[in-house]
């Protein structure tokens, strides 16, 4: 078993890489050519992550079969007692129905085959406005029943992240940050979370695979990101890095646990190896931001706004 670098938080250490498992439950990502892994392939991916030092797994009730795939793999690999799972409440559940929310948390534990969840997040940050009528009481009840350890929010914007950090019962958040998307850094979200002793997990290290694609492939799938892709590849080449190395080096500099998904065993192994490299130094990170900022818009950094071209 390998050892991943870790992030210290509240007296414990969280391995730097958290395995994102959206890809194991549904087709996911602009660069995904593999499709949905079979249960056997998913088990191999999870086993490779475990052997690489991963102990935390990120999932959601809305990620298709992700929770059940994880549960089956945990059982087969006999790691359910040690695995730490962070899930997210389904947006389909009525946020005002405390009983249904609590039942959904209990169901996640059952499907995953774990005694308790390390974390449960709001998948929709706008549920914070209804905190006292459903989500808050349900999550508190789950903690009281010892089936949940930490309460969190998955945020997409800096406004949502700030709102989450203002809720005193929230002790973990998840936000998108990558070499093209510096919004959370510019608004001081990560430093604010650290000040409040809230663990900030960052996702979208590869922007759903966009940062790993060739400029030609980006032009064919998301034409408005073509110029950004050209400059991104030139930056990586200038400093003798592959785009994957540059993306991970930047993410490594954030000082947060990183949620990184994979649809193959090789991707897990490659990412674990890349995380052993040094972080991108501050001067290079600043240069990267100056390079990319004029080329990147919300229509590029927010996958929900992507206007993808049909693949032949």
N, C-alpha and C positions, 0 to 999 in steps of 0.2 A: 504494500500500500504506500502511496506517495503522500507527502505532506504539502498542503496548500498554504500560502501565506494567510494570515488571519487578521481580523479586525477586532480590536478589544472593545467590549461594550458591557457596562454594568458588571464588571468583574469576571466576565466570561469571554471566550474567543469564538468568533464566527468565521469559519473558513471563507476566504475571499470569493470563491465561486459558489453560487446557489444555482442548482439546475432548474432552469425554466422548463416547464413541461406542457405548455400549450401545444407544442408540436407533436406530443405523444397522444393527444386526444382529438385533434382535428387538423385539417390541412392549414398550414400557417406559414407566412413569410413570403416576401416578394422573390427571394432567391431559392425557395424550396423547390427542388426538382425531384425529390425522393417520394413525395406524397406522405401519406400517413403510415408510420411504421407499424408492422404487425406486432401483436403482443410479445412474441419472442424477441423481435428486434428491440422493442421498447425495454424489455427486461435486460438485454445486453447493454443498452445505453445507460440504464440506471446502474447496472453493475460496474460498468467502466467508470462512471462518475464516482461511485462509492470507493472503488479501488484507487481513484485519483485523489481522494481526500474530501470529496463532497459529503456533507452531512445534512444540508438544508435543501429542501425541494419546494419550488414555487408552483402553485396550481390555482385552480378556481372552479367553482361549481359550474361556471358557464363555459369551461374549456372542453366541451364534448365529453369524451370518455376518460379524460386525464386522471381524475381522482381514482376511478376504478382500475385503470391501468397501473397506476402507482401502487394501489393496494395489493393487487395481484403480484406485482414484482417484489414488494416488501415481504410478502408472505413466502414467495419462492426463494428469496435470497436470505430470509430470516434476519431482517434488519429493522423490522417495525418498531422494536423497542428503542433503537438508537436514532432512527431517522427523525428529523425535525421538519415538520410540514407547515407551510404558510399557504392558506387558501383564501378565497374571496367569496363573499356572499353573492348569490345569483341576483342579477338585476330584475329577474322575473318575479321574485318574491315581494309581497306587499311590505314596504318598509315600515308601515304603521302597525303591522301584525307581529307583536312580540313573540307570541307562541309559535307561529310558523317559522320565524327567524331562528328561534332556539332549536326547533325541530330540524331545521336544515343544517345547523351546526352539528347536532347529534348525528345526523345522517352522514355528514362528511367524515366524522370519526369512524363510523361503522364501515363505510365504503373503503376508506383508507386503511382500515385495520389497525388504527392507533388508539391508544387510551386517551390521548389529548392532542390538540393542535398546538403547535408552538405559536402560531399566529393566525388570526382571522381578520381579514380586511374588508372594508366597504369597497366593492368594485366600482361603485358610483359615488364619487365624492359629494354629489349634491344631496345625498342622504344625510349629510351632516346637519342640514337644516331641520331634519325630523328626528334628531338624535334622541330627544327625551321621550318620544312617543313610540319607539320601536327598536331601532338599532342599539341604542345605549343600554336599555334595560335587558335586552336579549343577550348582548355580549357580556354584560356584568353577570347575568345569571349563569352563563357558560363558564365564566371564571370561578364563580362561587361553587359550581359543580365540579370544578377541577378538570373540565374537558377542554379548557382554553387557557393559555398562559398570557399571550399578548394581544392587545387590540390595535388594529391599524387601519390605514386608509391608503388606497391606491389612487394617486393623483395624476392628472394629465397636464394641468396648467399650474403656473406659479400661484395664482389666486387660490386654487383648490389646495395646494400644498400648505399655504399660509393658514387657511381655514382649519386644516387638519391639525397643524401645530398649535393652534389656539384652543383645541379641545383637550382639556387636561387628562382625559382618560385614554387618549391615544398615545401609545409609546413606540409604535413602529409606523413608518410610511414608506411608500415606494413611488419613485418618480422617474421619468425618462431623462436620461442624460447621455450624450455621446459626442464624438469628435465634431459633429456638425451642429449639434443642438446644445447650446450653452445657457439656455434660459434660466435654469435652476441655479447655475453658478452666478450669473449676472445679478439675480435677485437675492442672492445670499441664502438660499433655502437650505443647502447642506450645512453651512456653518450655523444657521439658526437651529436646525435640528440637533446638531452637536451641542449647542449651548443649552438646549432644553433636555438633553440626555435622551432624545428620541433616536432610535436607530433608523437611519435612512438607507434603504436599499435602492440601488439604481438599476434600471432596466434599459433595454433598447441600445445596448452597447454597439451592435451592428446595424441598428435601425431596421430591424426585421430582415437583415441580410443586404440591404441597399449598399452599405459601405464596403461590402466584399465583392460587388459586381464590377465587371469591366465597364468603362465608359460606353462602349458600344452596346452592351446589354442594357445599361441604364437608359440609353437613348431609345432603345426599342420598347422598353416597358414603361418608363416614366420620363418622357422627353424633357420636361421642365427641370429635371435634376441633372441633365447632361453636363452643363457647364460646371456645376458643383463637383460632379464625379471626375471631370478632367483635372480640375485643380487639386482635388483630393489625392488622386493618383500621382500627380506631379510632386506634391508635398511628400508623400511616402517615399517615392523614388529618390528625391533629393537627399533624404536622410537614410538611404539604404534599408528601407523597411518595406515589407509587403503591406497592403491596405489592412489586412487582419492584424499584423503586428502593431501598426500605428494606432488602430482603433483600440486595441487592448492596452497598449502603453498609455494612451490618453485616459481610458477608464481606470486604469491602475492608479493614476495620479489623484483620483477623487478621494481616496481614503475611505471608501464605503464598500460593503458587500455588493457583489455584482450578480444580477440575475441574468444568466446566459443560457439560452436554449440550444438544443441540438436535435437533428433528425438522424444522425449517424454516430456510431461509436468513434469514428475517426475525428469527427468534429469535437467530441468531448475531450479526446486525448490532445488534440491540437490546442484547444482553449486552455486546458490545464497546464500545458507546457508553456504557452505564451504568458500565463499569469506568473511564471517564475522570473520573467524579465523585469528590468527596472522600469519604473514609471517614466512617462514623458516629463522632462524637466520643465520648470515653470516658463522659461524663456521660449521654448518650443511650443508649449501649449498656448502662450499668448500670440505667437506668430501664426499658429494654426487658426486661432479665432479671428485674427485680422484677415487671413486668407479666405476663410469660409463665410464669415458673417455677411458680406455683401451679396453672396450667391445663394444663400439659403433662406427660404421663406417658410411660413407656417404650412403652406401647401406641400412642402417637401418634408418637414420634420414631423408632421402629423399624418400617420398612415390612414386615418379615417377620411382624410381629404384627398387621398391619392386618386388621380384619374389614370388608371392603368390601361395600357394598350393590350389588346388581345394577343396572346402568344400563338404563333403558327404551329 
